[in-house]
């Protein structure tokens, strides 16, 4: 919603194609990327026990 407030250049969020495209992009990009980022961040937070 903040995009609609700040700028006039935004998609019609009521359009079914925009909703499906947004869901698809999250499903194919953000969800698979989350475990990778979680793994990489967890690996950095473990201190070396040398």
C-alpha distance matrix in Angstrom:
0.0 3.8 5.4 5.3 6.6 9.0 10.4 11.8 12.5 10.0 11.0 11.1 9.1 11.8 14.5 16.5 17.4 13.9 13.6 17.1 16.7 13.8 16.0 19.0 17.9 17.0 20.2 22.4 21.2 19.3 21.4 24.7 24.0 23.2 26.9 28.2 26.2 27.1 30.7 30.8 29.4 31.8 34.7 34.1 34.1 37.5 40.2 43.4 46.4 49.1
3.8 0.0 3.8 5.4 5.1 6.1 8.5 11.0 11.9 10.3 12.5 13.5 12.1 15.2 17.5 19.7 20.1 16.4 16.5 19.8 18.8 15.9 18.3 21.0 19.3 18.4 21.9 23.7 22.0 20.0 22.4 25.5 24.2 23.4 27.2 28.1 25.7 26.9 30.5 30.1 28.5 31.1 33.9 32.9 32.9 36.5 38.9 42.1 45.2 47.8
5.4 3.8 0.0 3.8 5.4 5.3 5.9 8.2 8.3 6.8 9.4 11.2 10.6 14.1 15.8 18.1 17.9 14.2 15.1 18.2 16.8 14.2 17.2 19.5 17.5 17.4 21.0 22.4 20.7 19.2 22.1 24.9 23.6 23.4 27.3 27.8 25.7 27.3 30.7 30.2 29.0 31.9 34.3 33.4 33.8 37.4 39.9 42.8 46.0 48.5
5.3 5.4 3.8 0.0 3.8 5.7 5.7 6.5 7.8 6.3 8.6 9.3 9.3 12.2 14.2 17.1 17.4 14.0 15.0 18.5 17.5 15.4 18.4 20.8 19.5 19.6 22.9 24.5 23.3 22.0 24.6 27.6 26.6 26.4 30.3 31.0 29.0 30.6 34.0 33.7 32.5 35.3 37.8 37.0 37.3 40.9 43.4 46.4 49.6 52.1
6.6 5.1 5.4 3.8 0.0 3.8 5.8 7.7 10.0 9.6 12.3 12.9 12.8 15.4 17.8 20.7 21.2 17.8 18.6 22.1 21.1 18.8 21.6 24.2 22.6 22.4 25.8 27.5 25.9 24.3 26.9 30.0 28.7 28.2 32.0 32.8 30.5 31.8 35.3 34.8 33.3 36.1 38.7 37.6 37.6 41.3 43.6 46.7 49.9 52.4
9.0 6.1 5.3 5.7 3.8 0.0 3.8 7.1 9.0 9.6 13.0 14.6 14.8 17.9 19.7 22.6 22.4 18.9 20.1 23.3 21.8 19.4 22.5 24.7 22.6 22.6 26.2 27.4 25.5 24.0 27.0 29.7 28.1 27.8 31.6 32.0 29.5 31.1 34.5 33.6 32.1 35.1 37.5 36.2 36.4 40.2 42.3 45.3 48.6 50.9
10.4 8.5 5.9 5.7 5.8 3.8 0.0 3.8 5.4 6.9 10.6 12.6 13.7 16.8 18.0 21.1 20.5 17.2 19.1 22.1 20.3 18.6 22.0 23.8 21.8 22.3 25.9 26.8 25.1 24.2 27.3 29.8 28.3 28.5 32.4 32.5 30.3 32.3 35.5 34.6 33.5 36.6 38.8 37.6 38.2 41.9 44.1 46.9 50.3 52.5
11.8 11.0 8.2 6.5 7.7 7.1 3.8 0.0 3.8 5.9 9.1 10.7 12.7 15.3 16.2 19.6 19.1 16.2 18.5 21.5 19.9 18.7 22.2 23.9 22.3 23.4 26.7 27.6 26.3 25.8 28.8 31.3 30.1 30.6 34.4 34.7 32.8 34.8 38.0 37.2 36.3 39.4 41.6 40.6 41.3 44.9 47.3 50.0 53.4 55.6
12.5 11.9 8.3 7.8 10.0 9.0 5.4 3.8 0.0 3.8 7.1 9.8 11.9 14.9 15.0 18.1 17.0 14.1 16.8 19.3 17.3 16.4 20.1 21.3 19.5 21.0 24.3 24.7 23.5 23.3 26.5 28.7 27.6 28.5 32.3 32.3 30.6 32.9 35.9 35.1 34.5 37.7 39.6 38.8 39.8 43.3 45.7 48.3 51.7 53.8
10.0 10.3 6.8 6.3 9.6 9.6 6.9 5.9 3.8 0.0 3.8 6.7 8.3 11.6 11.8 14.7 13.8 10.6 13.0 15.8 14.0 12.9 16.5 18.0 16.5 17.8 21.0 21.8 20.8 20.6 23.5 25.9 25.2 25.9 29.7 30.0 28.5 30.6 33.7 33.2 32.7 35.7 37.8 37.2 38.1 41.6 44.2 46.8 50.2 52.4
11.0 12.5 9.4 8.6 12.3 13.0 10.6 9.1 7.1 3.8 0.0 3.8 5.8 8.7 8.2 11.0 10.1 7.2 10.0 12.6 11.1 10.7 14.2 15.6 14.8 16.4 19.2 20.1 19.8 19.9 22.4 24.9 24.6 25.5 29.2 29.7 28.7 30.7 33.7 33.5 33.3 36.1 38.2 38.1 39.0 42.3 45.1 47.7 51.0 53.3
11.1 13.5 11.2 9.3 12.9 14.6 12.6 10.7 9.8 6.7 3.8 0.0 3.8 5.4 5.5 9.0 9.3 7.0 9.2 12.2 11.9 11.7 14.6 16.5 16.5 17.7 20.2 21.6 21.7 21.7 23.7 26.5 26.6 27.2 30.8 31.8 30.8 32.5 35.6 35.8 35.5 38.0 40.4 40.4 41.1 44.3 47.3 50.0 53.1 55.6
9.1 12.1 10.6 9.3 12.8 14.8 13.7 12.7 11.9 8.3 5.8 3.8 0.0 3.8 5.5 7.9 9.0 6.2 6.7 10.3 10.6 9.5 11.9 14.5 14.7 15.2 17.6 19.6 19.8 19.3 21.0 24.0 24.4 24.6 28.1 29.4 28.4 29.9 33.0 33.5 33.0 35.4 37.9 38.1 38.6 41.7 44.8 47.6 50.6 53.2
11.8 15.2 14.1 12.2 15.4 17.9 16.8 15.3 14.9 11.6 8.7 5.4 3.8 0.0 3.8 6.3 8.7 7.4 7.3 10.6 12.0 11.7 13.3 15.8 16.8 17.4 19.2 21.4 22.1 21.8 23.1 26.1 26.9 27.0 30.4 31.9 31.2 32.4 35.6 36.3 35.9 38.1 40.7 41.0 41.4 44.5 47.7 50.5 53.4 56.1
14.5 17.5 15.8 14.2 17.8 19.7 18.0 16.2 15.0 11.8 8.2 5.5 5.5 3.8 0.0 3.8 5.5 5.4 6.5 8.9 10.0 10.9 12.6 14.4 15.6 17.0 18.5 20.1 21.2 21.5 22.9 25.5 26.5 27.2 30.4 31.7 31.4 32.9 35.8 36.4 36.4 38.6 41.0 41.5 42.2 45.2 48.4 51.0 54.0 56.6
16.5 19.7 18.1 17.1 20.7 22.6 21.1 19.6 18.1 14.7 11.0 9.0 7.9 6.3 3.8 0.0 3.8 5.4 5.0 6.1 8.4 9.8 10.5 12.1 14.1 15.4 16.2 18.0 19.7 20.2 21.0 23.5 25.0 25.7 28.7 30.1 30.2 31.6 34.3 35.3 35.5 37.5 39.8 40.7 41.4 44.1 47.5 50.0 52.8 55.4
17.4 20.1 17.9 17.4 21.2 22.4 20.5 19.1 17.0 13.8 10.1 9.3 9.0 8.7 5.5 3.8 0.0 3.8 5.5 5.2 5.9 8.4 9.9 10.3 12.0 14.2 15.0 16.1 17.7 18.8 20.0 22.1 23.4 24.7 27.6 28.7 28.8 30.6 33.1 33.8 34.3 36.5 38.6 39.4 40.5 43.2 46.5 48.8 51.8 54.2
13.9 16.4 14.2 14.0 17.8 18.9 17.2 16.2 14.1 10.6 7.2 7.0 6.2 7.4 5.4 5.4 3.8 0.0 3.8 5.5 5.1 6.0 8.5 9.7 10.4 12.2 14.0 15.2 16.1 16.7 18.3 20.7 21.5 22.5 25.8 26.8 26.5 28.3 31.0 31.6 31.8 34.1 36.3 36.8 37.8 40.7 43.9 46.3 49.4 51.8
13.6 16.5 15.1 15.0 18.6 20.1 19.1 18.5 16.8 13.0 10.0 9.2 6.7 7.3 6.5 5.0 5.5 3.8 0.0 3.8 5.5 5.2 6.2 8.5 10.0 10.8 12.1 14.2 15.4 15.4 16.5 19.2 20.4 20.9 24.0 25.5 25.4 26.7 29.5 30.4 30.6 32.6 35.0 35.7 36.4 39.2 42.5 45.1 48.0 50.6
17.1 19.8 18.2 18.5 22.1 23.3 22.1 21.5 19.3 15.8 12.6 12.2 10.3 10.6 8.9 6.1 5.2 5.5 3.8 0.0 3.8 5.5 5.1 6.0 8.6 9.9 10.3 11.9 13.9 14.7 15.4 17.6 19.3 20.3 23.0 24.4 24.8 26.3 28.7 29.8 30.3 32.2 34.4 35.5 36.4 38.9 42.4 44.7 47.5 50.0
16.7 18.8 16.8 17.5 21.1 21.8 20.3 19.9 17.3 14.0 11.1 11.9 10.6 12.0 10.0 8.4 5.9 5.1 5.5 3.8 0.0 3.8 5.5 5.0 6.1 8.6 9.7 10.4 11.7 13.0 14.5 16.4 17.5 19.0 22.0 22.8 23.1 25.0 27.3 28.0 28.7 30.9 32.8 33.7 34.9 37.5 40.8 43.0 46.0 48.3
13.8 15.9 14.2 15.4 18.8 19.4 18.6 18.7 16.4 12.9 10.7 11.7 9.5 11.7 10.9 9.8 8.4 6.0 5.2 5.5 3.8 0.0 3.8 5.4 5.2 6.3 8.5 10.0 10.5 10.7 12.4 14.9 15.6 16.6 19.8 20.9 20.7 22.4 25.1 25.7 26.0 28.3 30.4 31.1 32.1 34.9 38.1 40.5 43.5 46.0
16.0 18.3 17.2 18.4 21.6 22.5 22.0 22.2 20.1 16.5 14.2 14.6 11.9 13.3 12.6 10.5 9.9 8.5 6.2 5.1 5.5 3.8 0.0 3.8 5.5 5.2 6.0 8.5 9.9 10.0 10.5 13.2 14.7 15.3 18.1 19.7 20.0 21.2 23.8 25.0 25.4 27.2 29.5 30.6 31.4 33.9 37.3 39.7 42.5 45.1
19.0 21.0 19.5 20.8 24.2 24.7 23.8 23.9 21.3 18.0 15.6 16.5 14.5 15.8 14.4 12.1 10.3 9.7 8.5 6.0 5.0 5.4 3.8 0.0 3.8 5.4 5.0 5.9 8.2 9.7 10.2 11.9 13.7 15.2 17.7 18.8 19.6 21.3 23.3 24.4 25.4 27.2 29.1 30.4 31.6 33.9 37.4 39.5 42.3 44.6
17.9 19.3 17.5 19.5 22.6 22.6 21.8 22.3 19.5 16.5 14.8 16.5 14.7 16.8 15.6 14.1 12.0 10.4 10.0 8.6 6.1 5.2 5.5 3.8 0.0 3.8 5.5 5.3 5.7 7.2 9.2 10.7 11.5 13.3 16.2 16.8 17.1 19.2 21.4 22.0 22.9 25.1 26.8 27.8 29.2 31.7 35.0 37.1 40.1 42.3
17.0 18.4 17.4 19.6 22.4 22.6 22.3 23.4 21.0 17.8 16.4 17.7 15.2 17.4 17.0 15.4 14.2 12.2 10.8 9.9 8.6 6.3 5.2 5.4 3.8 0.0 3.8 5.6 5.3 4.8 6.2 8.8 9.6 10.5 13.6 14.8 14.9 16.5 19.0 19.9 20.4 22.4 24.5 25.5 26.6 29.1 32.5 34.8 37.7 40.1
20.2 21.9 21.0 22.9 25.8 26.2 25.9 26.7 24.3 21.0 19.2 20.2 17.6 19.2 18.5 16.2 15.0 14.0 12.1 10.3 9.7 8.5 6.0 5.0 5.5 3.8 0.0 3.8 5.8 6.3 5.5 7.5 9.8 10.8 13.0 14.5 15.5 16.8 18.8 20.3 21.2 22.8 24.7 26.3 27.3 29.5 33.0 35.1 37.8 40.3
22.4 23.7 22.4 24.5 27.5 27.4 26.8 27.6 24.7 21.8 20.1 21.6 19.6 21.4 20.1 18.0 16.1 15.2 14.2 11.9 10.4 10.0 8.5 5.9 5.3 5.6 3.8 0.0 3.8 6.5 6.6 6.6 8.7 11.0 13.0 13.6 15.0 16.9 18.4 19.4 21.0 22.7 24.1 25.7 27.3 29.3 32.7 34.5 37.3 39.5
21.2 22.0 20.7 23.3 25.9 25.5 25.1 26.3 23.5 20.8 19.8 21.7 19.8 22.1 21.2 19.7 17.7 16.1 15.4 13.9 11.7 10.5 9.9 8.2 5.7 5.3 5.8 3.8 0.0 3.8 5.8 5.8 6.1 8.7 11.3 11.3 12.1 14.5 16.2 16.7 18.0 20.2 21.6 22.7 24.4 26.7 30.0 31.8 34.8 37.0
19.3 20.0 19.2 22.0 24.3 24.0 24.2 25.8 23.3 20.6 19.9 21.7 19.3 21.8 21.5 20.2 18.8 16.7 15.4 14.7 13.0 10.7 10.0 9.7 7.2 4.8 6.3 6.5 3.8 0.0 3.8 5.7 5.1 6.1 9.5 10.2 10.1 12.0 14.4 15.1 15.8 17.9 19.8 20.8 22.0 24.5 27.9 30.1 33.0 35.4
21.4 22.4 22.1 24.6 26.9 27.0 27.3 28.8 26.5 23.5 22.4 23.7 21.0 23.1 22.9 21.0 20.0 18.3 16.5 15.4 14.5 12.4 10.5 10.2 9.2 6.2 5.5 6.6 5.8 3.8 0.0 3.8 5.4 5.4 7.7 9.6 10.4 11.3 13.5 15.1 15.9 17.3 19.3 20.9 21.9 24.0 27.5 29.7 32.3 34.9
24.7 25.5 24.9 27.6 30.0 29.7 29.8 31.3 28.7 25.9 24.9 26.5 24.0 26.1 25.5 23.5 22.1 20.7 19.2 17.6 16.4 14.9 13.2 11.9 10.7 8.8 7.5 6.6 5.8 5.7 3.8 0.0 3.8 5.6 6.5 7.4 9.4 10.8 11.9 13.5 15.2 16.5 17.9 19.8 21.3 23.0 26.5 28.3 30.9 33.2
24.0 24.2 23.6 26.6 28.7 28.1 28.3 30.1 27.6 25.2 24.6 26.6 24.4 26.9 26.5 25.0 23.4 21.5 20.4 19.3 17.5 15.6 14.7 13.7 11.5 9.6 9.8 8.7 6.1 5.1 5.4 3.8 0.0 3.8 5.8 5.3 6.3 8.6 10.1 10.8 12.3 14.2 15.6 17.0 18.6 20.7 24.0 25.9 28.8 31.0
23.2 23.4 23.4 26.4 28.2 27.8 28.5 30.6 28.5 25.9 25.5 27.2 24.6 27.0 27.2 25.7 24.7 22.5 20.9 20.3 19.0 16.6 15.3 15.2 13.3 10.5 10.8 11.0 8.7 6.1 5.4 5.6 3.8 0.0 3.8 5.4 5.2 6.1 8.6 10.0 10.5 12.1 14.2 15.6 16.6 18.8 22.2 24.5 27.2 29.8
26.9 27.2 27.3 30.3 32.0 31.6 32.4 34.4 32.3 29.7 29.2 30.8 28.1 30.4 30.4 28.7 27.6 25.8 24.0 23.0 22.0 19.8 18.1 17.7 16.2 13.6 13.0 13.0 11.3 9.5 7.7 6.5 5.8 3.8 0.0 3.8 5.5 4.9 6.0 8.5 9.8 10.3 12.1 14.3 15.3 16.8 20.4 22.4 24.9 27.4
28.2 28.1 27.8 31.0 32.8 32.0 32.5 34.7 32.3 30.0 29.7 31.8 29.4 31.9 31.7 30.1 28.7 26.8 25.5 24.4 22.8 20.9 19.7 18.8 16.8 14.8 14.5 13.6 11.3 10.2 9.6 7.4 5.3 5.4 3.8 0.0 3.8 5.4 5.1 6.2 8.6 9.9 10.6 12.6 14.5 16.0 19.4 21.0 23.7 25.9
26.2 25.7 25.7 29.0 30.5 29.5 30.3 32.8 30.6 28.5 28.7 30.8 28.4 31.2 31.4 30.2 28.8 26.5 25.4 24.8 23.1 20.7 20.0 19.6 17.1 14.9 15.5 15.0 12.1 10.1 10.4 9.4 6.3 5.2 5.5 3.8 0.0 3.8 5.4 5.1 6.0 8.4 9.8 10.8 12.4 14.7 17.9 20.0 23.0 25.3
27.1 26.9 27.3 30.6 31.8 31.1 32.3 34.8 32.9 30.6 30.7 32.5 29.9 32.4 32.9 31.6 30.6 28.3 26.7 26.3 25.0 22.4 21.2 21.3 19.2 16.5 16.8 16.9 14.5 12.0 11.3 10.8 8.6 6.1 4.9 5.4 3.8 0.0 3.8 5.5 5.2 6.0 8.5 10.1 10.7 12.7 16.3 18.6 21.3 24.0
30.7 30.5 30.7 34.0 35.3 34.5 35.5 38.0 35.9 33.7 33.7 35.6 33.0 35.6 35.8 34.3 33.1 31.0 29.5 28.7 27.3 25.1 23.8 23.3 21.4 19.0 18.8 18.4 16.2 14.4 13.5 11.9 10.1 8.6 6.0 5.1 5.4 3.8 0.0 3.8 5.5 5.1 6.1 8.8 10.1 11.2 14.7 16.4 19.0 21.5
30.8 30.1 30.2 33.7 34.8 33.6 34.6 37.2 35.1 33.2 33.5 35.8 33.5 36.3 36.4 35.3 33.8 31.6 30.4 29.8 28.0 25.7 25.0 24.4 22.0 19.9 20.3 19.4 16.7 15.1 15.1 13.5 10.8 10.0 8.5 6.2 5.1 5.5 3.8 0.0 3.8 5.5 5.2 6.5 8.9 10.6 13.6 15.2 18.3 20.4
29.4 28.5 29.0 32.5 33.3 32.1 33.5 36.3 34.5 32.7 33.3 35.5 33.0 35.9 36.4 35.5 34.3 31.8 30.6 30.3 28.7 26.0 25.4 25.4 22.9 20.4 21.2 21.0 18.0 15.8 15.9 15.2 12.3 10.5 9.8 8.6 6.0 5.2 5.5 3.8 0.0 3.8 5.4 5.3 6.4 9.2 12.2 14.6 17.7 20.2
31.8 31.1 31.9 35.3 36.1 35.1 36.6 39.4 37.7 35.7 36.1 38.0 35.4 38.1 38.6 37.5 36.5 34.1 32.6 32.2 30.9 28.3 27.2 27.2 25.1 22.4 22.8 22.7 20.2 17.9 17.3 16.5 14.2 12.1 10.3 9.9 8.4 6.0 5.1 5.5 3.8 0.0 3.8 5.4 5.2 6.7 10.3 12.8 15.4 18.3
34.7 33.9 34.3 37.8 38.7 37.5 38.8 41.6 39.6 37.8 38.2 40.4 37.9 40.7 41.0 39.8 38.6 36.3 35.0 34.4 32.8 30.4 29.5 29.1 26.8 24.5 24.7 24.1 21.6 19.8 19.3 17.9 15.6 14.2 12.1 10.6 9.8 8.5 6.1 5.2 5.4 3.8 0.0 3.8 5.6 5.7 8.8 10.4 13.2 15.6
34.1 32.9 33.4 37.0 37.6 36.2 37.6 40.6 38.8 37.2 38.1 40.4 38.1 41.0 41.5 40.7 39.4 36.8 35.7 35.5 33.7 31.1 30.6 30.4 27.8 25.5 26.3 25.7 22.7 20.8 20.9 19.8 17.0 15.6 14.3 12.6 10.8 10.1 8.8 6.5 5.3 5.4 3.8 0.0 3.8 5.6 7.6 9.7 13.1 15.2
34.1 32.9 33.8 37.3 37.6 36.4 38.2 41.3 39.8 38.1 39.0 41.1 38.6 41.4 42.2 41.4 40.5 37.8 36.4 36.4 34.9 32.1 31.4 31.6 29.2 26.6 27.3 27.3 24.4 22.0 21.9 21.3 18.6 16.6 15.3 14.5 12.4 10.7 10.1 8.9 6.4 5.2 5.6 3.8 0.0 3.8 6.2 9.5 12.3 15.2
37.5 36.5 37.4 40.9 41.3 40.2 41.9 44.9 43.3 41.6 42.3 44.3 41.7 44.5 45.2 44.1 43.2 40.7 39.2 38.9 37.5 34.9 33.9 33.9 31.7 29.1 29.5 29.3 26.7 24.5 24.0 23.0 20.7 18.8 16.8 16.0 14.7 12.7 11.2 10.6 9.2 6.7 5.7 5.6 3.8 0.0 3.8 6.6 8.9 12.1
40.2 38.9 39.9 43.4 43.6 42.3 44.1 47.3 45.7 44.2 45.1 47.3 44.8 47.7 48.4 47.5 46.5 43.9 42.5 42.4 40.8 38.1 37.3 37.4 35.0 32.5 33.0 32.7 30.0 27.9 27.5 26.5 24.0 22.2 20.4 19.4 17.9 16.3 14.7 13.6 12.2 10.3 8.8 7.6 6.2 3.8 0.0 3.8 6.3 9.2
43.4 42.1 42.8 46.4 46.7 45.3 46.9 50.0 48.3 46.8 47.7 50.0 47.6 50.5 51.0 50.0 48.8 46.3 45.1 44.7 43.0 40.5 39.7 39.5 37.1 34.8 35.1 34.5 31.8 30.1 29.7 28.3 25.9 24.5 22.4 21.0 20.0 18.6 16.4 15.2 14.6 12.8 10.4 9.7 9.5 6.6 3.8 0.0 3.8 5.7
46.4 45.2 46.0 49.6 49.9 48.6 50.3 53.4 51.7 50.2 51.0 53.1 50.6 53.4 54.0 52.8 51.8 49.4 48.0 47.5 46.0 43.5 42.5 42.3 40.1 37.7 37.8 37.3 34.8 33.0 32.3 30.9 28.8 27.2 24.9 23.7 23.0 21.3 19.0 18.3 17.7 15.4 13.2 13.1 12.3 8.9 6.3 3.8 0.0 3.8
49.1 47.8 48.5 52.1 52.4 50.9 52.5 55.6 53.8 52.4 53.3 55.6 53.2 56.1 56.6 55.4 54.2 51.8 50.6 50.0 48.3 46.0 45.1 44.6 42.3 40.1 40.3 39.5 37.0 35.4 34.9 33.2 31.0 29.8 27.4 25.9 25.3 24.0 21.5 20.4 20.2 18.3 15.6 15.2 15.2 12.1 9.2 5.7 3.8 0.0
